[in-house]
């Protein structure tokens, strides 16, 4: 069977690149209409000017147009063009962007389009460049990611189907959601406990309070864990 050639270029971002054989690489992209696409970028470590140009294009966070051929899971990259400039990311902002790429690598599947998530990813890169507190774009992205993949968190209804109340306290269970534990804050324990007021603030994206951002970080981390697996994220090690 002849390879399928895609003449239409697809908006994409590079998620991961690893060397393959002598002069090639296996590259993973997040594309707007086909989700995650894995392909061989042939000869990019060659010495020709074209090889060097292509290698320079294949950078994380660089908005691209790509084309590929092949019907197997591993495609062959056939075209690549730049369509914009990379965001200026440094230090923790850069590490945070790598974190976003890493969880997408673990959770995205091939040929599973998520155009809304693609737009959220684009906005997250902009937010990581410009936000005063980078925790906000990260939490918004994680919540969007969970929703788009079918694991949306509900911050307005508890595990028994009752409305979350601002003056009650809740603990989070990744399997069943928020469990009401009453109107008194329990003694310190290993379990994270959240006030209903905090949960409603997360639902409404009221990020001004540090406590709201901190609670959202704990909750999304627990919510993502069953899906990303127990293997430590390499990007988190960069923060230390």
N, C-alpha and C positions, 0 to 999 in steps of 0.2 A: 504494500500500500504506500502511496506517495505521502510525504509529509504534508500536513496542513500548514499553509503559509498565511499568516495574519498580516494583511496589508494595512489595516487600520491600526494606528498607533494608540496605545493605551496609557492614560495617566498613571503614574506609579512612583513609589518611593522604594529605595533599596533598604531592606531590613538586615541582611546579613550577606557576607561574602567570605568564601574560603577557597584557598588554592586547590587546583585540580590538575593532576598530571604536571607537565612541565611549564606550559605557558598559559593555561586556561584557569578558569575559576567557576565554582558553582555559586550562583547568586539567587537570593530569595527576595522577591518583591511583594509589596502590598499594592495591588492594583484596584482601580475603582470598580471595574465590572467583573473581575474574575477572582477577587480575593487574593489569596497567596499564590504566587506563581514561582516555581523553581526552574532554573534554566542554567545551561552551560554557556558561559561567556568565553568563546573560543579565542585563544591567542592574545588575550589582553596584556599578558606579560611579555609579549614579543617586542622587538626593537623598532618596528616601523612607527612612523608618525601617527598613523591611524590607530594602531594598538595603544599608543601612549594617550591619544585623545580619548579613546573609549575608557581606558583605565581611569583617567582623570574625571570622567563623568560619573563613574560608579562610586559615588560617595554617599554615606548615610545622610538623610534629611535633605537631599538635593531633589527638587521636583523634576521629574523626567517624563518623557514619552518613550515607550518601549514597544517593540514588536517581537514576536517569536514564532517558531515553527515546531511542529512535532505533535503527535497524538498521545505520547506517553506522559507519565507524570512529570518526568524531567524533560523540559523543553530545550530548544537551542535558541539563544538570544540572537535575533537577526537585525534589529534596528534599535538605536538609542539616540535620543535628542534631549537637550536641556530646554526647559520651559520657564525657568526662573532662577533666582539666586537662593543659596542656602541661608538659613537663619544664622545669625551670629550667636553661637552657643559656646560658653566656656565654663569651666569649673563644674559646680553642682548642676547648672542648667544643662550642660552637655551630658553629664552622667544620667540625669533624669530622662533625657531624650533616648539614651541607650537603654534605659530601663523600659521605656515604652516600646521600643523595638523588640526587646527580648520577650516581653509578655505577648506581643503580637506573634512572634515566631512560635511560641508554644501553643497559642490558642487558635490562630487562623488555620483554616483548611483550604485546600486547593479548589478552585472553581466554585467558591461560595461567596458571592458578591455581598459587600456591605458598604454601599455608597455613602450612607449616613455616617458610618464609622470612619470611612476614608476622609470625609470632610471634618469630622471631629479630630482625627489625627493631624490634619493640616492646621487646624485652629490651635491644637495643643502645642505644636512647634512654634507658632507665633506667640502663644501665651508664655511659653518657657523663655522666650527671648525678651518679652516686654513686661511680664508681670512682676510686681514688687515682691510678692510671695509666690514662689513656684509651686507650693503645695496646692494652690487653688486649681490651676490648669491640670495638674496631675490627678486630683480627686475627681474633677469633672470628667476627665477622660476615662478613668477607671469605671465610674458609674455608667457612662455611655457604652463602654466595652461590655460590661456585664449585661446591660439591657439588650444590646444588639445581638449578643450571642445566646440570648434566651434565658439569662440568669438574673433578671432584673431584681433589684432590692426594693422592697416596699417599706417606706418609712412612715406610712400613715395608718397601717393596720397591723395588729399583732398576730401571733401564731394562732389565736383563737377566733380571728376574724373581727375583733373589736377595734374601734378607733384608738390610735395611740393618743394618750392623754399627757399633756405637758407636765402635770404634777405627779406622774407615776414613774417608776424605774423599770428598766428592761435589760435583759442580757440577750446577746445575739447567738443564735445557733445556725450554722450554715445550711443545715438541712431543713429547718422549719421556720426560720425567721426570728422575730423578736418576741421573747417570752416575758410577759409581765411578772414582776416579782413583788409588786406592792407599792405603797406610797412612802416607805422609809428606806433610806440608803443603808444597805447591809454593811456589816463589818468588812474591813478590807480582806479581800480574798484573791485567788489567782484568776478569777473570772472578771472580765471587763463588764462593768455595769454602766448604762447610759440613761440619762433622764429623757423623758418623752419630749421635753422642750428641745434638747439637743437633736433628737431624731427629726423632729419637725423642721428645725432650722436647716438640717442637711437636705431634706426634701425640697425646701424652698431656696436652696443655694444661698443661704445667709451666712457668708463666710467670714464676716468681720471678727467674730470672736475666735480666739486661739483654740478654745475648748471644742468648738464645732469642727474646726479643721483637724484637730487631733483625733476626735471621735470618728470622723469620716475615714481617716487613714487606718485606724485599727479595724474598722468594720470592713472596708474594701479589701484589706489584706487577708482577713479571715475568709471573706467571700471568694476571693480569687484562688486561695490555696488549693481547694479540691480540684481545680481545673488546670493549674499550672504544674501540679505535682510537687513532691517533696524535695526535688533536687534544688539546691540553693541557686538563686539568681546571681549570675556573675556581675551584673551591673550594680547590685547592692554592695558588693565588695569594694567597688570604686569609691563609695562614700567614706569608707574607713581609711 
